[in-house]
Structure formats: structure tokens, C-alpha cells
Amino acid sequence: MAGAAPTNETQLNCAQAAQADMLDFVHESILMRTPDGRITHWSQGSQALYGWPKENAVGALVDDLLSSTYPLPIAEIEKQLNRNEKWEGEIRRVTARGESLVVYTRWALQRDAAGLPARIVESAFAVGSVGQAEALRASEYRYRNLFQAMAASFWEIDFTPVGAMLRELRAEGVTDFAAYFRKHPEFVREMMRVSRIIDVNDQTVALFADGDRSKMNLPLDAFWPDESIHVYAESVLAAISRQPNYSTETKLRKTNGEIFDGLFTACFPLESIAKGTLLVGVIDISERKRAFAELGRSEARYRNLFNSMGITCYQLDISGVIRIYARLKAEGVTDIAEHIHKNPGLITEAMQATIVTDVNEPGIAFVGAKDYAEVLGPVSRFWPADDPEGFRQAFIAGYKSDARFETETSQQTLDGRRLDVLFTFVSPPAMREAGLALVSLIDISERKNAQKALEKLQNEFAHASRISMLGELTASLAHEVNQPLAAISANGAAGLRWLDRPNPDTAEVTTLMRRMAADAQRAAEIISRIRLMASPQTPEKAVISIGSLLQEALLFLRHEMQARGVSVTTELESDLPGVLGDRTQLQQVVVNLAMNAIQAITSTQTPHRLIKVSCTLPDDRGIQVSVDDSGPGVAENQRARLFDSFYTTKPDGMGMGLPICRSIIEHHGGTIWVEDGSLGGARFCFSLPPASAGITSGNHT
Ligand code: ADP
């Protein structure tokens, strides 16, 4: 066996040499190498491709000569080669000119008689320079990826048989294919049947065959319901008329028979037309259609609501204002109120940029327009020039991205009326992104009038309650007036006695007369205070001192308290600021609270009959007045109801005292409440905002 080997080897070499010469006629590079990579044959094509002459190449190691870079580890390639006898793939190599090249190579392994690897024959051709090949590969990769990975279903279809059918038709003298297709739907069906599906991507399988590829083995016409035959016909016409593509919405059928809405697109690039293939894409738009229909329905619902609501609603295009906001933000404006103050023109600009784009039925009449179209346009027409405050506030709220803003403001109508309205502006983030906002306007002129009527009624009630209170205090008041009158009468009698003397003492008489004048003055003052309390009047606010107000009120009650054995103490913090208010009204509050306290104390048999009136200035609540008593107090569960109208526990009570007190205090910007007192009974407190620094109670008391 040992002798036979060289013979065989020689024969093989001769045959190879002949073969190698032949290979020179082939344009491709053909090289042979030993399993360890030493080049034994180097064709003309190799020289042309790599630039190395045969002399340099033969005997050299292929990878040294050409600096090969393989797509896989070389051991892996060799493993495949050993297993399959062949390998093919792209290799990057460097030519004699130093140029980097991508070559597509096919390797064949030849074995010797013993079956051991003898040599490798390699053919190669250039795929391109590295850049080109990579770009190509990348783009192919991208498209293949796209083909597989896109959410769309893709079909590659061979329509050469369709071409044959059409040629036949033309030969028969048919020129108007469109008319022919319309008349012969069965011909269109036949075209579908002969179109061959070459490939579909995974999305197609998922969409049409529930993910089961084997179910896709159907003729194309299985996927086209009758109602969509015309779509197929039109796509064929588009292809014939050399349009680059054709796209439409159509119904398609799944393998399970279900019909759905698809967006169908056929592409006819010239190269594929030449090959007789076309690419079709289908996107499932049933969801979108459903959503769209639902949107339409919900939009209709909202439009119904929009129109049938009794209140005015309009839609605004605020994109212009959003641009203003962006500009201001870019300028770094943080204190927007301050910025508006310095640039009053900004408000006019923003009003001009806020456009009414839709209005509901009630809104047209509300703004005094002749018709719908007249309402549309900038909102500047609805804001009174002398009262843009509501818009200013809305603009500020918008700058802070508030989704909602509400205020009571006035609007002017297109027919020249002025309305008090509750203005509500909403623009949640999604709407704002679309540059939209909704506004509703509710006419509150009526409410305002009702409020005014209520205030008047309350004043009348307050008056009535003052009168009834004065009625209760008659004894006290009579006593108050009686005191100075008695003094006057006594002093008058004494004065007469001094004058009756043989030597009238004029000095003494003068003193008495002065006292009489002072007492008369006191009586007059008491009477004028009673008259003030008793006369109906519209409230007038002035800066008043709480200290003196408390003293006066207690003066009214002094006799009442004495008569019922109730003693009162007052605690006034010094240097209290004044309050802005109506003297008579606030006096009424204090008298009311004190009267309630007296009544509460006398309703029990308590030996301690005490009232403490104090006035303090806690930091957070402004000026606070409290009336403490030693009565039975107010049960926890009754507290909430005390301030309700007509709530009373007294047999002859009206239940109007505390509601009136609350309304007066709230009108003064304060609050009133009840809590447990320090004398064992209730403590009624009210707070009032201080008028301004500098005016103190001390100045007045
Ligand atoms: P009226 O005095 O006519 O009952 P008010 O509104 O002044 O009406 O008072 C309502 C109720 O509040 C009284 O009936 C009483 O039950 C309770 N109330 C008011 N002040 C006091 C107080 N100082 N102590 C205990 N209960 C009080």
C-alpha cells in the first residue's frame, strides 16, 4: 500500500494541474491550498482579484498573504468543513494594493485515498469593498428584519401567471381591463388563484392563521372575500399602469373565516415587476376602526352634552397663549403677576391669541350673537376693558399649568350687555397638549341679585332683632337714662336751694349747673346710642377701636347684669389694632353674645355668675374677641347647629341671634365659633382682620 500512494498522488497532481489551467479561464478566483493553508494553485482570477502574481502566492500561507478575517472562529469553520466537506461565506481580505475587500468564498474539501483532508479548493468573488458590502448587508439585514419584525403582515407574491392571463386577454382584443374586471369577477378570482404566495412573514401567520404557518397553504383567493374583489382588481390595474404602489382600506379574510378591516398596500418596484413578483403589506386596522367608531360615538355623546347643557360652553384654541407662555418661560419669567404688572399689554396680546373655535347652542344667545359664526374669534370681545381681572387670573393660572380655574367675573356681550358670570376654564394636560381648553359660563346676575336681596333681608332681620333686644333691655335702658335724669333733678333742686338763700352762692350753683349739663349730655348720648341701635340703616364701614366698642356694648348691659347678679370682667390686650367695620353691627354681635351668656347663666342655679369679655391678638387669626360665661355650656353635638337659623332651646327664643352674628362677622371677613370656656360654660369667639397697622384701640378708648 505504501508504494501505491505516490502513483496516485502523481496522477492526482497531473489531473489537478490540467484542472488548474482550465480554471484560469474562469473569471472567479480559484485557489487551492493544503489543509494547513499553504497555497498550491493560484488562478488568473485570483491574481486579478487579489493583485498578487502567482510567483508570490504559490507556497505562501493564504491567511498571511491575504490577512483574512473570518465571520466565525477559524476552528468552527474547519469543523463545519470537515463535517460537510464544504463551507461558504464572506471573508474580509486585504489585496496586494492594500485595499480591504469582502469576498464571497466557497470551499470544497478534497480527501486523499485514506480519507484524510488533502486540499481545499476555494472559489471567490468580490462582493464589494468593505464599506459597500457592509452597507448592503446592513440594509438587507434591515429589510429582512423589517419584513419579519414589522407589525405589518408582508406577502411576497409571484404573479407571472397573472401576466400570462392578461396577455391572453389582450390578444383576445380586450383593451378596457377595468370594465372587463368589473363585468367578470370570476376572472379576478382566477387571477387571485393563480398568484403564488412565495413568502410571508411571521406577522402574516399571526394575523391570518392564528400563528399556524401550515394553515397558510391556501391559494391567495382564500384571503379575499367577495366584497373586496374590486380591490384586488384595482391593484392589478395599478400594476399594469406602472404606478409604484397602490394602497386602500379593505376587508380581508383570515383562515378561520373571520373577516377584518385591513390597510392593504401593494408595491410594484420595476425590478420586482421584471421578476414577476410583488410585495404586499397588510395592517390590521379593525382595532383602529373600532376605536374610531367608538371615538365618533363618544364625540357625538359629548357634542350632545355640549349642546344640550343649559349653560354656555365654548372651546378655545389656546395654542397662541401656549406660545406666549413658552416665550415668557424662555425669558426666565417666574413671577408672572409681577411681569404682567410691568407689561400690561401682555393681557391684551393674550386675549387676542385666545380664540373661540366652537360654541354650544345656549352660548350663542348668551353672548348676544346673531349666529354661531359670530361667536368664533378672539375672546377679547367678551372681556370688559375696565375689568380684565378674571382673564388676568386665568392667564396666571394657565402659566402655572393649572388644569382648572374658576372665578366670578363680568363679561360683556356682543349686543352690549354686561353680565355677572361664574367663569370656569378647564384644560387638562392632554387637552393642553392639543392647544385646547373648554370654558363654561354661568349667569350669576340672578344669584347676585338674590344675594343682594338676602343681604337686605338680613339687615332687616338684624334690625328686628336689635329692636327685640332693646325691648328686653328696656328696664336697663330706662335705668341708664334715669340715672342722669335723677342726678339732674337732684342737682336742680340743690341749685334752687342755693339760690333761695338770702346770699345766693353762685359759685356752688355754677358747679351744680355744670354737673347738670354733663348729666344731660350723658342722657342725650345714651338716647342717641339707643336711637342708633333702633334705627334701620345700611351698614357703613369705618376704622373702629374694638376696645371702645366693647365698653359701649357693656354699658348697654350694665344694669341688666346688675339686676341679675352677674358680674363682668374685661381683659383687653394693649395696643390692639383697629378693625374696619360697621360700629352698630359689631356692637350688636357683642350685645347678642353677652345677652346669650347672661341668659345661659341665669338658666341655672350656679352660685358663680360670671362673664369674662376679652380681646386678644393671637398671631394667626387677627383680633379675637371672646365672651366666656359660667353657664351650662354647649353640648358637643349641638355646636354645629347653634349658628343655624331658628335653632333655639329657649321657650321664647327666636334662634336668630347667632346666625345674624355669624353673617355680620363673615361680612367683616372674620369667623365666629364656640368652644369650651374657662369659667365652666361656653366661650363664643369671633376674629376680625386688623384694619391696618398704626390705628390702635388705645387711641380710641
Ligand atoms: P336664641 O337666643 O333666640 O335662642 P341664638 O341664635 O342667639 O337664639 O342662640 C341659639 C341657641 O344657642 C340658644 O337657644 C342656646 O341653646 C344656645 N346658646 C347660645 N349662647 C349660649 C351660651 N352662652 N351658653 C349656652 N348655650 C348658648
Residues whose N, C-alpha, C, O or C-beta is under 5 A from the ligand:
A	BS01	ADP	N596 A597 A600 G631 G633 V634 L642 Y647 T648 T649 K650 G653 M654 G655 M656 G657 L658 P659 A682
